[in-house]
Every structure is written in C-alpha cells, then in structure tokens.
Amino acid sequence: MMKQNILTYLLIVIGMSTFGQTQKNIIVEHFTNTRCSVCAIKNPALFNLLSEYPEVIHIAYHPSSPYSNCYFSQHNPMENDDRTQYYGIYGGTPRVVLSGTVMPVQSPMLNASQLEAVTDDQSNYSIELDLNSGSGNSTTVDLRLEKMDNDGIEDLSLYVILVEREVAYAAPNGESLHHNVFRLELGTEDISMMENGDVEDFTYSYNLHSAWQAEEMYAIAMLTSQGSKEVLQAGKSNLVGEQTGIISKDVKEINNLISPNPFQQSFRINAFQEAEVARLTIYNLYGQRMIEAKNTNSVQTLPWPKGMYILELEDVEGNIYASKIQKQ
C-alpha cells in the first residue's frame, strides 16, 4: 500500500474536540562523541532507560569538542556545535538536556525519577509533522503549530531538524549502533506571541545526502521559550518510507465515542453493542497503529504512554467513525 499523507486526516480528527491543554512531548537532547570512551560507558544506561519510555523523543548530537575527528561531527560540525553552545555546555561529552533543562554531570546521565517528574506535564501548544518523499531525492516536511490555551509567553522559537533513526558504524570508542543521529537543521523560526486558537503552518524541504539512509530519516520540531529555553512542546514526523494504516476514508467524526474520556486503564465504546463492532483500531498522533481488534467494544490500555490517540471504529455495515481520545 502506498504511503498516504496522514497530516490532513489527523488534523481533521484532532480538531473535533478541543482540550485546553494537551500532553507535552518530552524530549532528551543527548550530546555524545564517537571517540569518547566515557560516552561508550555511559550511553548504554541512557538507552536502556529510554527504552522504557518509548514516547520520549531522543536526539544525539555530536559536537566537535573534545574530539573534532568524530565521524558524525565531521558530517555537520557547525550545527552540532551550535546546539551545544546554545545550552552553554560545549567542550565535554556526554551530556543530557531534558526538555530544555541542562542535567548536571552525573551517573547515570539521566534517571527514571527525573523523567517521571515531567511525564505528566501539559502543554498549551500542539505540533504535528508530516514527512513526504518528493521527486528524485527531494523530501518535504509539513509542520502545523497550534496554540491550545493562553500562557502569556511572547517570544517563542521553533527549531526544526532532521534525524537519522539508526546508523551502523564501528566507532573508535566501541559503539557500533548509533540512535537518532542529528543530521541537519531545517529551520529556526522566531514566533511572536500567539493567541488561543492560532495556527501557523510551515514547510521545509531538503535533498537526501548520500551518507543518509532514506528509510531512516525523520524530522523533529521543538517550540521553546526564548527567555528560559524551556521546550514548551515537541513533535516528530513519520519516517520517510514509513507506512501507516491511516488512509483517506469516508469517516464520520463523533464526540463522546468512548467513556470515560479521558481514561486511565480502559474504556468502552458508547452506543455500540459488541456484535456491532467489526473492527477497532487505535493510532498514536504519529499515525502508528497501537492496537487493532475485532468484535469488541472495550479496550485495555495499561502499557500505553499518556497522551492523545485516534480511535477508528468500523461497524458491521462498513461505516467508519473516528474520535480523539486521551489517556491520563
């Protein structure tokens, strides 16, 4: 099945009901180096921790200090260094920044309690990204930023980058698989104060570099307060070649399709008997399928991350219904 453009579909469904705030996506900016032996010792603990929090967005930058001959740093030394200098931590690796807050030098670099302290945070903004292959090696990233609630913050900055999910490279420090490697800055936008309900759209394009794996590329965006550098919201796109089950359909958008909503561990479908539900599918906001079930009107969601999801329901007559749902 050809990949469909999921952004419009998601925005239609998400727009059906409005919460004052939405779940804040947590982002971990990780500064490492392929010639840093300490990085090779400390990085595995960070990756093990993040594997328990799959909803957390991770980026690995490779600054030129303390080792300017780092393979990934040499690919784009200026922009790798710029992000390190932005946080005032240029000159040493490994380091971690959690949603705009620089973590102290510690072992491990980040711990579960520090992550847990921010996992319930809410945001006044939503960010949606969609990445689409164009002609030749050209690719386009579409981004939509929406203000969900007023917060009085006047000066915002939108930082959009390109990341390679996994890179196999036998590094001098012994690491062989590298995760979410920063490749390119797509743009930085200064945004003046937005009002509740305001929407801004951005489009970025890039040409695939010969060193990148096309099917591993995706985009990440961060909206930050220029004053505090706090990341107010973050988002990431689909992979370039990623397929999704969300396609263009004749969908009936319905509020109050489930109860309770928001839910904690489980929910039931309203107004449908179990025998009437032919298929039930739930997607996260990146278009990834979380669950698909047949002939059921109840769902258990214990292992899912907190946040927004899209419920798609098909009845026995082939009618399709959709609703935005929220897990607390």
Secondary structure, 3 states (H helix, E strand, C coil): CCCCCCHHHHHHHHCCCCCCCEECCCEEEEECCCCCHHHHHHHHHHHHHHHCCCCCEEEEECCCCCCCCCHHHHHCHHHHHHHHHHCCCCCCCCEEEECCEECCCCCCCCCHHHHHCCCCCEECEEEEEEEEECCCCEEEEEEEEEECCCCCCCCEEEEEEEEEEEEECCCCCCCCEEEEEEEEEEEEEEECCCCCCCEEEEEEEEECCCCCCHHHEEEEEEEEECCCCCEEEEEECCCCCCCCCCCCCCEEECCCCEECCCECCEEEECCCCHHHEEEEEEEECCCCEEEEECCCCEEECCCCCCEEEEEEEEECCCCEEEEEEEEC
